[in-house]
Amino acid sequence: MSDVNDSDPGSIEIAEQDILAAMKDIQGYIDITPGDFREVFQVAFRHAVQRIKDSVQAGDIMTSPVHCVGLEMDLRQTAAFMADQRISGAPVVDAAGRIAGMVSEKDFLSRMGLGPSASFMQIIARCLSNKGCMVTSLRNHAVRDIMTAPAITAGPEITMGEISALFIGRRINRLPIVDAGGVIIGIVTRTDLVRSYHATR
């Protein structure tokens, strides 16, 4: 059985038995060969997916309100907040609600001297090989000290297709959505994107 990749419609393979079954389901006579049917379907499917990507905007799929942290929040509070909310990253905002950066697990790991993609067991191994806890070095720091800035943001009119391209091209997992004044109004995560693809199928 072939895997279905929603991001690449051309990867979907249609078996001849599927085509014959579909042709039987359509009432009346169809003067078309199974091969022609397959080609028409795949082209139409690609057009449909592209139409959806171009029509669905961030404002339609974003999560709001957003779990944000303040610039001056200390890292103990930040880690506890992210753990409580079960999120791996959050926008960092100033007192006016304007986005100043992003903080994620990767930023914590990098500051601890580990790679941004370190596994849990790598963290355990490093901790066991050191006399002290690596995290203690972060105790007296604030979010502004480790966040990634500037944040990659977009307006609510950005399309689903453009968001997908940003995620892949910039290697990010979440995209803060801001208004004209730079105030955060929502966020689109990879989960939101996957959910929206399935909802439009």
Residue, then its C-alpha position, 0 to 999 in steps of 0.5 A: m500500500s502506498d503512503v499518502n503525502d498531502s504535501d506532494p499530491g503527485s506522490i499519490e498512486i491510484a491503482e487501476q482497480d480503484i479507477l475501475a471501481a470509481m468509473k462503475d460508481i458513476q452513473g451512465y456511460i464514460d468514454i474514457t480509458p482508465g489511463d486517461f482517468r488516472e491522469v485527469f484525476q491526478v492533475a485535478f487533485r493537484h489543482a484542488v490542493q493548490r487552490i486550498k493552499d492559496s485560499v486558506q489563510a493564517g487567520d482561518i487556522m491560527t491558534s488564539p489566544v497565544h501562550c506568550v512569555g515576557l522579555e524579563m521573565d526568568l528562565r525558571q518561570t519560563a520553563a515551568f510555564m512551558a511545561d504546564q502548557r505542554i508547549s515546546g516554544a513560545p513567542v516573547v513579547d514586550a510590555a506592549g504585546r509586540i513580539a520581540g523573539m521566540v524561545s524554545e527547547k532548542d534555545f535552552l539546549s543551546r545555552m546548556g552547551l548541547g546541540p539544538s536537536a539533542s535527545f533526552m538521553q543525550i541530556i541524561a548522559r551529559c548530566l551524569s558525566n558532570k558534577g553539577c547540573m548544567v541547568t543551574s547556569l541558567r538560573n539567574h537569566a531571563v528569557r531575553d538572554i537566550m531567545t531567538a531574535p528577531a522572530i519570523t512573523a507574518g500577517p493573518e493574510i498569509t496563505m497555508g501554502e506560504i506557511s508550509a514553504l516558510f516552515i520548510g525553508r526556515r526550519i521553524n515549527r511555529l509562526p507567530i501571526v501579528d497585526a500591522g503594529g507588530v502585536i501578536i494575535g495568533i500562532v500557527t504551528r505544524t499541528d495547526l497546519v496538519r489539522s487544516y490539511h485534513a479538514t479540507r480533504 
